[in-house]
Amino acid sequence: MIFGPNGVDSPLGLLIEGAIDINPSGPCKQIAPTLEEISNEMADDVVVAKHNIDNEPNTPTKYGIRGIPTMLFFSGGELKATKVGATTKSNIVSWIKENL
């Protein structure tokens, strides 16, 4: 799922990862398989989407994103939490559960 300028409509929690598709950074490449696993394992709780900052450069500014990867957690259409940098799967899952 791709997160665009109007967000994503979902009754579940929403986790967005900022990424650059043209020349993905090491940390973005590193975290992508982990987020795919989390997306599959927590499909009943959270929607994981990507945002291509090359195609939509104003969206990161809107949320104060200064580095990638940055994960944004939305609930009820509102930004609830932000996590910057690649980290472990268990750390991301704990962070998601704290914010559900």
N, C-alpha and C positions, 0 to 999 in steps of 0.2 A: 504494500500500500504506500502511496506517495502522499506526503503532507504538503499542501499548497498554501497559497496566500489566504484562503478562506478556512483553513484547517480541515479536519475530518470530522464528520458527524458520527458519533458513536456513543451508545449508552454505557460502554465499558471504559475503563481507564485507558488513556492514550499515551504511549511513549513514543517520542519522536527523536530520531538521531539525525543530526546535521552531518552531511557528507558532501564531498566533491566527487562527482563521477568522472570527470575528465582525467584527473591524475590523483586517484585516491591516496590519501596519506597512509603511512604505516599503521597508526593507531586506528584509523577507520577500517582498514583491511583486517586488522587484528580483532576488532570487536564485532564485525559483521556476522560471522558464524555463530557467535554467542547470542546475539540478538535474534537470529533466525531460530535457534533452539528455544529461546525464551518465548518467542512468538508462538511456536508450536505447542510448547508445554503449558503455557498460560493463556491459551486462546479463549477460554471462558471468562477471563478476568481482564485482559489487557489487549489492546491493538497496538502492534509495533509498526511504525511507518518511518519512511526515510524522507528527508528533505534535501533536495539538490540545491546547494547554495549558489551554484553557478547559474542555474535557470531562474532562481527567485532570490536575488541578492538582498532585497530589502527586508525579507522576513527575519533573518538573523539579527539585524539591527533592531527590529521591533522588540525582540526578546533579550537584547543585550549580550548576544553571543559573540565572544571574542576569540574562541579557540575551538578546534574540532578534535575528536568528536565531542559534541555536547548533546546530552539527553535531556529532553523536556518531558515532564509528566503532567498531563492535563486531566482534570476530572470535572465533569459538569461544564465543560467548555472553558474552564479557567485554568491557567497555569498554576500548578500546585507545587512543583519541585523541579530543580535543575541539578544535573550531575555532569561535571566536565571531566573528560579524559577517559582513556580505556582502563577498565578494571576487570575484576574476576566476575564470573557468572554468579557466584553466590552473593557477591556484593550487590550486583544489579538486582537480583531477585529480592534480596532483603529490602533494598531501597524501594522497589515497586510495592512490596507488601506493606511497608510503612506508610505508603501514600494512597493505597486503595481506599 
